[in-house]
Every structure is written in C-alpha cells, then in structure tokens.
Amino acid sequence: MNLTKERCAPETKADNWNLIDWDKIKRLVKSLQLRIAKAIRECKYNKVKTLRWLLTPLNLKI
C-alpha cells in the first residue's frame, strides 16, 4: 500500500505566502469594512453588495 501525504497547496505556491504584504492587505480589508458599514448605515444595499464582492479574496488587488 502506497501512502502519500496530500498537501493543501503546491509547495511553489506555499513559498509565495511569505511574500504577501500583510500590512497592505490589513489596511485594504479595514478600509472596505468601513465603507461597507457606512453604506449599511445609509441603506445603500447595492453599494454593500458591490463592496462585499470586492472583499472576496480573488478580487483583492495587492
């Protein structure tokens, strides 16, 4: 029986994890969260939907 350990991500991608500017990501996420809260207070629900979409990982511009 051949047991192999499965990995969550290829090693080449895992190495890039340390290259992410986490401070920049935190600032971007906080800014979007504040904008979402403001849009909710102003009952601008279409704006909330758009901002929430921007907050998804695939849409964050690093």
mmCIF file of the N, C-alpha and C atoms, coordinates in Angstrom:
data_MODEL
# 
_entry.id   MODEL 
# 
loop_
_atom_site.group_PDB 
_atom_site.id 
_atom_site.type_symbol 
_atom_site.label_atom_id 
_atom_site.label_alt_id 
_atom_site.label_comp_id 
_atom_site.label_asym_id 
_atom_site.label_entity_id 
_atom_site.label_seq_id 
_atom_site.pdbx_PDB_ins_code 
_atom_site.Cartn_x 
_atom_site.Cartn_y 
_atom_site.Cartn_z 
_atom_site.occupancy 
_atom_site.B_iso_or_equiv 
_atom_site.pdbx_formal_charge 
_atom_site.auth_seq_id 
_atom_site.auth_comp_id 
_atom_site.auth_asym_id 
_atom_site.auth_atom_id 
_atom_site.pdbx_PDB_model_num 
ATOM 1   N N  . MET A 1 1  ? 0.839   -1.172 0.000  1.00 0.00 ? 1  MET A N  1 
ATOM 2   C CA . MET A 1 1  ? 0.000   0.000  0.000  1.00 0.00 ? 1  MET A CA 1 
ATOM 3   C C  . MET A 1 1  ? 0.886   1.238  0.000  1.00 0.00 ? 1  MET A C  1 
ATOM 4   N N  . ASN A 1 2  ? 0.613   2.135  -0.922 1.00 0.00 ? 2  ASN A N  1 
ATOM 5   C CA . ASN A 1 2  ? 1.413   3.349  -1.058 1.00 0.00 ? 2  ASN A CA 1 
ATOM 6   C C  . ASN A 1 2  ? 0.675   4.523  -0.405 1.00 0.00 ? 2  ASN A C  1 
ATOM 7   N N  . LEU A 1 3  ? 1.177   4.994  0.717  1.00 0.00 ? 3  LEU A N  1 
ATOM 8   C CA . LEU A 1 3  ? 0.552   6.121  1.399  1.00 0.00 ? 3  LEU A CA 1 
ATOM 9   C C  . LEU A 1 3  ? 1.305   7.402  1.059  1.00 0.00 ? 3  LEU A C  1 
ATOM 10  N N  . THR A 1 4  ? 0.596   8.343  0.521  1.00 0.00 ? 4  THR A N  1 
ATOM 11  C CA . THR A 1 4  ? 1.211   9.630  0.217  1.00 0.00 ? 4  THR A CA 1 
ATOM 12  C C  . THR A 1 4  ? 0.501   10.708 1.006  1.00 0.00 ? 4  THR A C  1 
ATOM 13  N N  . LYS A 1 5  ? 1.257   11.665 1.434  1.00 0.00 ? 5  LYS A N  1 
ATOM 14  C CA . LYS A 1 5  ? 0.688   12.767 2.202  1.00 0.00 ? 5  LYS A CA 1 
ATOM 15  C C  . LYS A 1 5  ? 0.194   13.835 1.223  1.00 0.00 ? 5  LYS A C  1 
ATOM 16  N N  . GLU A 1 6  ? -1.093  14.139 1.323  1.00 0.00 ? 6  GLU A N  1 
ATOM 17  C CA . GLU A 1 6  ? -1.653  15.171 0.463  1.00 0.00 ? 6  GLU A CA 1 
ATOM 18  C C  . GLU A 1 6  ? -1.384  16.538 1.065  1.00 0.00 ? 6  GLU A C  1 
ATOM 19  N N  . ARG A 1 7  ? -1.197  17.507 0.199  1.00 0.00 ? 7  ARG A N  1 
ATOM 20  C CA . ARG A 1 7  ? -0.932  18.862 0.657  1.00 0.00 ? 7  ARG A CA 1 
ATOM 21  C C  . ARG A 1 7  ? -2.049  19.779 0.205  1.00 0.00 ? 7  ARG A C  1 
ATOM 22  N N  . CYS A 1 8  ? -2.235  20.849 0.948  1.00 0.00 ? 8  CYS A N  1 
ATOM 23  C CA . CYS A 1 8  ? -3.296  21.799 0.626  1.00 0.00 ? 8  CYS A CA 1 
ATOM 24  C C  . CYS A 1 8  ? -2.950  22.627 -0.603 1.00 0.00 ? 8  CYS A C  1 
ATOM 25  N N  . ALA A 1 9  ? -1.700  22.945 -0.770 1.00 0.00 ? 9  ALA A N  1 
ATOM 26  C CA . ALA A 1 9  ? -1.266  23.764 -1.892 1.00 0.00 ? 9  ALA A CA 1 
ATOM 27  C C  . ALA A 1 9  ? 0.086   23.253 -2.378 1.00 0.00 ? 9  ALA A C  1 
ATOM 28  N N  . PRO A 1 10 ? 0.353   23.440 -3.646 1.00 0.00 ? 10 PRO A N  1 
ATOM 29  C CA . PRO A 1 10 ? 1.675   23.038 -4.139 1.00 0.00 ? 10 PRO A CA 1 
ATOM 30  C C  . PRO A 1 10 ? 2.770   23.809 -3.401 1.00 0.00 ? 10 PRO A C  1 
ATOM 31  N N  . GLU A 1 11 ? 3.911   23.198 -3.229 1.00 0.00 ? 11 GLU A N  1 
ATOM 32  C CA . GLU A 1 11 ? 4.997   23.837 -2.488 1.00 0.00 ? 11 GLU A CA 1 
ATOM 33  C C  . GLU A 1 11 ? 5.408   25.167 -3.112 1.00 0.00 ? 11 GLU A C  1 
ATOM 34  N N  . THR A 1 12 ? 5.360   25.275 -4.426 1.00 0.00 ? 12 THR A N  1 
ATOM 35  C CA . THR A 1 12 ? 5.765   26.518 -5.071 1.00 0.00 ? 12 THR A CA 1 
ATOM 36  C C  . THR A 1 12 ? 4.857   27.670 -4.662 1.00 0.00 ? 12 THR A C  1 
ATOM 37  N N  . LYS A 1 13 ? 3.560   27.414 -4.513 1.00 0.00 ? 13 LYS A N  1 
ATOM 38  C CA . LYS A 1 13 ? 2.627   28.449 -4.088 1.00 0.00 ? 13 LYS A CA 1 
ATOM 39  C C  . LYS A 1 13 ? 2.807   28.751 -2.601 1.00 0.00 ? 13 LYS A C  1 
ATOM 40  N N  . ALA A 1 14 ? 3.102   27.741 -1.799 1.00 0.00 ? 14 ALA A N  1 
ATOM 41  C CA . ALA A 1 14 ? 3.282   27.930 -0.367 1.00 0.00 ? 14 ALA A CA 1 
ATOM 42  C C  . ALA A 1 14 ? 4.476   28.844 -0.095 1.00 0.00 ? 14 ALA A C  1 
ATOM 43  N N  . ASP A 1 15 ? 5.493   28.776 -0.929 1.00 0.00 ? 15 ASP A N  1 
ATOM 44  C CA . ASP A 1 15 ? 6.668   29.625 -0.751 1.00 0.00 ? 15 ASP A CA 1 
ATOM 45  C C  . ASP A 1 15 ? 6.316   31.099 -0.946 1.00 0.00 ? 15 ASP A C  1 
ATOM 46  N N  . ASN A 1 16 ? 5.352   31.383 -1.805 1.00 0.00 ? 16 ASN A N  1 
ATOM 47  C CA . ASN A 1 16 ? 4.963   32.762 -2.079 1.00 0.00 ? 16 ASN A CA 1 
ATOM 48  C C  . ASN A 1 16 ? 4.168   33.385 -0.932 1.00 0.00 ? 16 ASN A C  1 
ATOM 49  N N  . TRP A 1 17 ? 3.669   32.573 -0.025 1.00 0.00 ? 17 TRP A N  1 
ATOM 50  C CA . TRP A 1 17 ? 2.859   33.042 1.098  1.00 0.00 ? 17 TRP A CA 1 
ATOM 51  C C  . TRP A 1 17 ? 3.599   34.121 1.893  1.00 0.00 ? 17 TRP A C  1 
ATOM 52  N N  . ASN A 1 18 ? 4.891   33.946 2.067  1.00 0.00 ? 18 ASN A N  1 
ATOM 53  C CA . ASN A 1 18 ? 5.690   34.892 2.850  1.00 0.00 ? 18 ASN A CA 1 
ATOM 54  C C  . ASN A 1 18 ? 5.962   36.195 2.095  1.00 0.00 ? 18 ASN A C  1 
ATOM 55  N N  . LEU A 1 19 ? 5.709   36.221 0.807  1.00 0.00 ? 19 LEU A N  1 
ATOM 56  C CA . LEU A 1 19 ? 5.953   37.422 0.016  1.00 0.00 ? 19 LEU A CA 1 
ATOM 57  C C  . LEU A 1 19 ? 4.785   38.397 0.045  1.00 0.00 ? 19 LEU A C  1 
ATOM 58  N N  . ILE A 1 20 ? 3.672   38.003 0.636  1.00 0.00 ? 20 ILE A N  1 
ATOM 59  C CA . ILE A 1 20 ? 2.491   38.864 0.688  1.00 0.00 ? 20 ILE A CA 1 
ATOM 60  C C  . ILE A 1 20 ? 2.718   39.999 1.668  1.00 0.00 ? 20 ILE A C  1 
ATOM 61  N N  . ASP A 1 21 ? 2.350   41.203 1.262  1.00 0.00 ? 21 ASP A N  1 
ATOM 62  C CA . ASP A 1 21 ? 2.450   42.382 2.128  1.00 0.00 ? 21 ASP A CA 1 
ATOM 63  C C  . ASP A 1 21 ? 1.209   42.405 3.028  1.00 0.00 ? 21 ASP A C  1 
ATOM 64  N N  . TRP A 1 22 ? 1.309   41.760 4.194  1.00 0.00 ? 22 TRP A N  1 
ATOM 65  C CA . TRP A 1 22 ? 0.154   41.590 5.065  1.00 0.00 ? 22 TRP A CA 1 
ATOM 66  C C  . TRP A 1 22 ? -0.352  42.919 5.626  1.00 0.00 ? 22 TRP A C  1 
ATOM 67  N N  . ASP A 1 23 ? 0.529   43.876 5.869  1.00 0.00 ? 23 ASP A N  1 
ATOM 68  C CA . ASP A 1 23 ? 0.082   45.184 6.362  1.00 0.00 ? 23 ASP A CA 1 
ATOM 69  C C  . ASP A 1 23 ? -0.802  45.874 5.330  1.00 0.00 ? 23 ASP A C  1 
ATOM 70  N N  . LYS A 1 24 ? -0.419  45.765 4.070  1.00 0.00 ? 24 LYS A N  1 
ATOM 71  C CA . LYS A 1 24 ? -1.223  46.356 2.995  1.00 0.00 ? 24 LYS A CA 1 
ATOM 72  C C  . LYS A 1 24 ? -2.591  45.677 2.911  1.00 0.00 ? 24 LYS A C  1 
ATOM 73  N N  . ILE A 1 25 ? -2.615  44.353 3.033  1.00 0.00 ? 25 ILE A N  1 
ATOM 74  C CA . ILE A 1 25 ? -3.866  43.610 2.985  1.00 0.00 ? 25 ILE A CA 1 
ATOM 75  C C  . ILE A 1 25 ? -4.778  44.026 4.144  1.00 0.00 ? 25 ILE A C  1 
ATOM 76  N N  . LYS A 1 26 ? -4.202  44.154 5.347  1.00 0.00 ? 26 LYS A N  1 
ATOM 77  C CA . LYS A 1 26 ? -4.996  44.559 6.514  1.00 0.00 ? 26 LYS A CA 1 
ATOM 78  C C  . LYS A 1 26 ? -5.601  45.943 6.310  1.00 0.00 ? 26 LYS A C  1 
ATOM 79  N N  . ARG A 1 27 ? -4.822  46.880 5.765  1.00 0.00 ? 27 ARG A N  1 
ATOM 80  C CA . ARG A 1 27 ? -5.335  48.231 5.511  1.00 0.00 ? 27 ARG A CA 1 
ATOM 81  C C  . ARG A 1 27 ? -6.468  48.198 4.487  1.00 0.00 ? 27 ARG A C  1 
ATOM 82  N N  . LEU A 1 28 ? -6.294  47.430 3.438  1.00 0.00 ? 28 LEU A N  1 
ATOM 83  C CA . LEU A 1 28 ? -7.307  47.328 2.390  1.00 0.00 ? 28 LEU A CA 1 
ATOM 84  C C  . LEU A 1 28 ? -8.608  46.729 2.934  1.00 0.00 ? 28 LEU A C  1 
ATOM 85  N N  . VAL A 1 29 ? -8.491  45.653 3.704  1.00 0.00 ? 29 VAL A N  1 
ATOM 86  C CA . VAL A 1 29 ? -9.672  44.996 4.264  1.00 0.00 ? 29 VAL A CA 1 
ATOM 87  C C  . VAL A 1 29 ? -10.384 45.932 5.233  1.00 0.00 ? 29 VAL A C  1 
ATOM 88  N N  . LYS A 1 30 ? -9.631  46.607 6.099  1.00 0.00 ? 30 LYS A N  1 
ATOM 89  C CA . LYS A 1 30 ? -10.248 47.531 7.051  1.00 0.00 ? 30 LYS A CA 1 
ATOM 90  C C  . LYS A 1 30 ? -10.978 48.662 6.327  1.00 0.00 ? 30 LYS A C  1 
ATOM 91  N N  . SER A 1 31 ? -10.362 49.181 5.283  1.00 0.00 ? 31 SER A N  1 
ATOM 92  C CA . SER A 1 31 ? -10.980 50.251 4.508  1.00 0.00 ? 31 SER A CA 1 
ATOM 93  C C  . SER A 1 31 ? -12.303 49.793 3.884  1.00 0.00 ? 31 SER A C  1 
ATOM 94  N N  . LEU A 1 32 ? -12.297 48.602 3.302  1.00 0.00 ? 32 LEU A N  1 
ATOM 95  C CA . LEU A 1 32 ? -13.515 48.065 2.699  1.00 0.00 ? 32 LEU A CA 1 
ATOM 96  C C  . LEU A 1 32 ? -14.590 47.808 3.758  1.00 0.00 ? 32 LEU A C  1 
ATOM 97  N N  . GLN A 1 33 ? -14.176 47.312 4.932  1.00 0.00 ? 33 GLN A N  1 
ATOM 98  C CA . GLN A 1 33 ? -15.139 47.067 6.001  1.00 0.00 ? 33 GLN A CA 1 
ATOM 99  C C  . GLN A 1 33 ? -15.789 48.367 6.465  1.00 0.00 ? 33 GLN A C  1 
ATOM 100 N N  . LEU A 1 34 ? -15.002 49.431 6.573  1.00 0.00 ? 34 LEU A N  1 
ATOM 101 C CA . LEU A 1 34 ? -15.549 50.728 6.973  1.00 0.00 ? 34 LEU A CA 1 
ATOM 102 C C  . LEU A 1 34 ? -16.523 51.256 5.921  1.00 0.00 ? 34 LEU A C  1 
ATOM 103 N N  . ARG A 1 35 ? -16.173 51.081 4.649  1.00 0.00 ? 35 ARG A N  1 
ATOM 104 C CA . ARG A 1 35 ? -17.062 51.521 3.568  1.00 0.00 ? 35 ARG A CA 1 
ATOM 105 C C  . ARG A 1 35 ? -18.361 50.723 3.562  1.00 0.00 ? 35 ARG A C  1 
ATOM 106 N N  . ILE A 1 36 ? -18.278 49.428 3.862  1.00 0.00 ? 36 ILE A N  1 
ATOM 107 C CA . ILE A 1 36 ? -19.481 48.593 3.939  1.00 0.00 ? 36 ILE A CA 1 
ATOM 108 C C  . ILE A 1 36 ? -20.365 49.068 5.088  1.00 0.00 ? 36 ILE A C  1 
ATOM 109 N N  . ALA A 1 37 ? -19.777 49.325 6.243  1.00 0.00 ? 37 ALA A N  1 
ATOM 110 C CA . ALA A 1 37 ? -20.550 49.789 7.395  1.00 0.00 ? 37 ALA A CA 1 
ATOM 111 C C  . ALA A 1 37 ? -21.246 51.113 7.081  1.00 0.00 ? 37 ALA A C  1 
ATOM 112 N N  . LYS A 1 38 ? -20.540 52.021 6.406  1.00 0.00 ? 38 LYS A N  1 
ATOM 113 C CA . LYS A 1 38 ? -21.133 53.310 6.043  1.00 0.00 ? 38 LYS A CA 1 
ATOM 114 C C  . LYS A 1 38 ? -22.299 53.116 5.069  1.00 0.00 ? 38 LYS A C  1 
ATOM 115 N N  . ALA A 1 39 ? -22.124 52.256 4.096  1.00 0.00 ? 39 ALA A N  1 
ATOM 116 C CA . ALA A 1 39 ? -23.185 52.002 3.117  1.00 0.00 ? 39 ALA A CA 1 
ATOM 117 C C  . ALA A 1 39 ? -24.415 51.381 3.797  1.00 0.00 ? 39 ALA A C  1 
ATOM 118 N N  . ILE A 1 40 ? -24.194 50.521 4.786  1.00 0.00 ? 40 ILE A N  1 
ATOM 119 C CA . ILE A 1 40 ? -25.315 49.925 5.517  1.00 0.00 ? 40 ILE A CA 1 
ATOM 120 C C  . ILE A 1 40 ? -26.060 51.010 6.290  1.00 0.00 ? 40 ILE A C  1 
ATOM 121 N N  . ARG A 1 41 ? -25.325 51.896 6.974  1.00 0.00 ? 41 ARG A N  1 
ATOM 122 C CA . ARG A 1 41 ? -25.958 52.987 7.723  1.00 0.00 ? 41 ARG A CA 1 
ATOM 123 C C  . ARG A 1 41 ? -26.797 53.870 6.816  1.00 0.00 ? 41 ARG A C  1 
ATOM 124 N N  . GLU A 1 42 ? -26.345 54.033 5.570  1.00 0.00 ? 42 GLU A N  1 
ATOM 125 C CA . GLU A 1 42 ? -27.046 54.894 4.617  1.00 0.00 ? 42 GLU A CA 1 
ATOM 126 C C  . GLU A 1 42 ? -28.075 54.126 3.782  1.00 0.00 ? 42 GLU A C  1 
ATOM 127 N N  . CYS A 1 43 ? -28.291 52.841 4.124  1.00 0.00 ? 43 CYS A N  1 
ATOM 128 C CA . CYS A 1 43 ? -29.259 51.968 3.428  1.00 0.00 ? 43 CYS A CA 1 
ATOM 129 C C  . CYS A 1 43 ? -28.979 51.863 1.929  1.00 0.00 ? 43 CYS A C  1 
ATOM 130 N N  . LYS A 1 44 ? -27.723 51.875 1.549  1.00 0.00 ? 44 LYS A N  1 
ATOM 131 C CA . LYS A 1 44 ? -27.324 51.721 0.144  1.00 0.00 ? 44 LYS A CA 1 
ATOM 132 C C  . LYS A 1 44 ? -26.902 50.264 -0.077 1.00 0.00 ? 44 LYS A C  1 
ATOM 133 N N  . TYR A 1 45 ? -27.913 49.411 -0.203 1.00 0.00 ? 45 TYR A N  1 
ATOM 134 C CA . TYR A 1 45 ? -27.649 47.976 -0.211 1.00 0.00 ? 45 TYR A CA 1 
ATOM 135 C C  . TYR A 1 45 ? -26.997 47.479 -1.498 1.00 0.00 ? 45 TYR A C  1 
ATOM 136 N N  . ASN A 1 46 ? -27.219 48.154 -2.601 1.00 0.00 ? 46 ASN A N  1 
ATOM 137 C CA . ASN A 1 46 ? -26.491 47.780 -3.825 1.00 0.00 ? 46 ASN A CA 1 
ATOM 138 C C  . ASN A 1 46 ? -25.002 48.065 -3.664 1.00 0.00 ? 46 ASN A C  1 
ATOM 139 N N  . LYS A 1 47 ? -24.684 49.164 -2.991 1.00 0.00 ? 47 LYS A N  1 
ATOM 140 C CA . LYS A 1 47 ? -23.291 49.508 -2.721 1.00 0.00 ? 47 LYS A CA 1 
ATOM 141 C C  . LYS A 1 47 ? -22.661 48.462 -1.789 1.00 0.00 ? 47 LYS A C  1 
ATOM 142 N N  . VAL A 1 48 ? -23.437 48.026 -0.784 1.00 0.00 ? 48 VAL A N  1 
ATOM 143 C CA . VAL A 1 48 ? -22.961 46.995 0.143  1.00 0.00 ? 48 VAL A CA 1 
ATOM 144 C C  . VAL A 1 48 ? -22.614 45.727 -0.630 1.00 0.00 ? 48 VAL A C  1 
ATOM 145 N N  . LYS A 1 49 ? -23.490 45.335 -1.534 1.00 0.00 ? 49 LYS A N  1 
ATOM 146 C CA . LYS A 1 49 ? -23.264 44.124 -2.323 1.00 0.00 ? 49 LYS A CA 1 
ATOM 147 C C  . LYS A 1 49 ? -21.977 44.239 -3.145 1.00 0.00 ? 49 LYS A C  1 
ATOM 148 N N  . THR A 1 50 ? -21.780 45.396 -3.762 1.00 0.00 ? 50 THR A N  1 
ATOM 149 C CA . THR A 1 50 ? -20.572 45.613 -4.570 1.00 0.00 ? 50 THR A CA 1 
ATOM 150 C C  . THR A 1 50 ? -19.316 45.577 -3.709 1.00 0.00 ? 50 THR A C  1 
ATOM 151 N N  . LEU A 1 51 ? -19.365 46.246 -2.572 1.00 0.00 ? 51 LEU A N  1 
ATOM 152 C CA . LEU A 1 51 ? -18.194 46.290 -1.686 1.00 0.00 ? 51 LEU A CA 1 
ATOM 153 C C  . LEU A 1 51 ? -17.888 44.914 -1.111 1.00 0.00 ? 51 LEU A C  1 
ATOM 154 N N  . ARG A 1 52 ? -18.929 44.151 -0.786 1.00 0.00 ? 52 ARG A N  1 
ATOM 155 C CA . ARG A 1 52 ? -18.704 42.795 -0.289 1.00 0.00 ? 52 ARG A CA 1 
ATOM 156 C C  . ARG A 1 52 ? -18.031 41.947 -1.351 1.00 0.00 ? 52 ARG A C  1 
ATOM 157 N N  . TRP A 1 53 ? -18.417 42.146 -2.614 1.00 0.00 ? 53 TRP A N  1 
ATOM 158 C CA . TRP A 1 53 ? -17.799 41.392 -3.705 1.00 0.00 ? 53 TRP A CA 1 
ATOM 159 C C  . TRP A 1 53 ? -16.311 41.757 -3.813 1.00 0.00 ? 53 TRP A C  1 
ATOM 160 N N  . LEU A 1 54 ? -16.007 43.039 -3.616 1.00 0.00 ? 54 LEU A N  1 
ATOM 161 C CA . LEU A 1 54 ? -14.604 43.470 -3.678 1.00 0.00 ? 54 LEU A CA 1 
ATOM 162 C C  . LEU A 1 54 ? -13.773 42.850 -2.557 1.00 0.00 ? 54 LEU A C  1 
ATOM 163 N N  . LEU A 1 55 ? -14.421 42.518 -1.466 1.00 0.00 ? 55 LEU A N  1 
ATOM 164 C CA . LEU A 1 55 ? -13.721 41.979 -0.310 1.00 0.00 ? 55 LEU A CA 1 
ATOM 165 C C  . LEU A 1 55 ? -13.334 40.512 -0.487 1.00 0.00 ? 55 LEU A C  1 
ATOM 166 N N  . THR A 1 56 ? -13.889 39.840 -1.484 1.00 0.00 ? 56 THR A N  1 
ATOM 167 C CA . THR A 1 56 ? -13.569 38.437 -1.685 1.00 0.00 ? 56 THR A CA 1 
ATOM 168 C C  . THR A 1 56 ? -12.114 38.298 -2.127 1.00 0.00 ? 56 THR A C  1 
ATOM 169 N N  . PRO A 1 57 ? -11.448 37.216 -1.713 1.00 0.00 ? 57 PRO A N  1 
ATOM 170 C CA . PRO A 1 57 ? -10.012 37.048 -1.959 1.00 0.00 ? 57 PRO A CA 1 
ATOM 171 C C  . PRO A 1 57 ? -9.583  37.177 -3.414 1.00 0.00 ? 57 PRO A C  1 
ATOM 172 N N  . LEU A 1 58 ? -10.380 36.699 -4.348 1.00 0.00 ? 58 LEU A N  1 
ATOM 173 C CA . LEU A 1 58 ? -9.955  36.751 -5.743 1.00 0.00 ? 58 LEU A CA 1 
ATOM 174 C C  . LEU A 1 58 ? -9.964  38.170 -6.302 1.00 0.00 ? 58 LEU A C  1 
ATOM 175 N N  . ASN A 1 59 ? -10.644 39.069 -5.619 1.00 0.00 ? 59 ASN A N  1 
ATOM 176 C CA . ASN A 1 59 ? -10.773 40.433 -6.134 1.00 0.00 ? 59 ASN A CA 1 
ATOM 177 C C  . ASN A 1 59 ? -9.856  41.421 -5.442 1.00 0.00 ? 59 ASN A C  1 
ATOM 178 N N  . LEU A 1 60 ? -9.152  41.020 -4.396 1.00 0.00 ? 60 LEU A N  1 
ATOM 179 C CA . LEU A 1 60 ? -8.241  41.929 -3.714 1.00 0.00 ? 60 LEU A CA 1 
ATOM 180 C C  . LEU A 1 60 ? -7.052  42.214 -4.615 1.00 0.00 ? 60 LEU A C  1 
ATOM 181 N N  . LYS A 1 61 ? -6.803  43.482 -4.857 1.00 0.00 ? 61 LYS A N  1 
ATOM 182 C CA . LYS A 1 61 ? -5.658  43.876 -5.670 1.00 0.00 ? 61 LYS A CA 1 
ATOM 183 C C  . LYS A 1 61 ? -4.493  44.189 -4.741 1.00 0.00 ? 61 LYS A C  1 
ATOM 184 N N  . ILE A 1 62 ? -3.487  43.371 -4.829 1.00 0.00 ? 62 ILE A N  1 
ATOM 185 C CA . ILE A 1 62 ? -2.335  43.515 -3.923 1.00 0.00 ? 62 ILE A CA 1 
ATOM 186 C C  . ILE A 1 62 ? -1.302  44.431 -4.562 1.00 0.00 ? 62 ILE A C  1 
# 
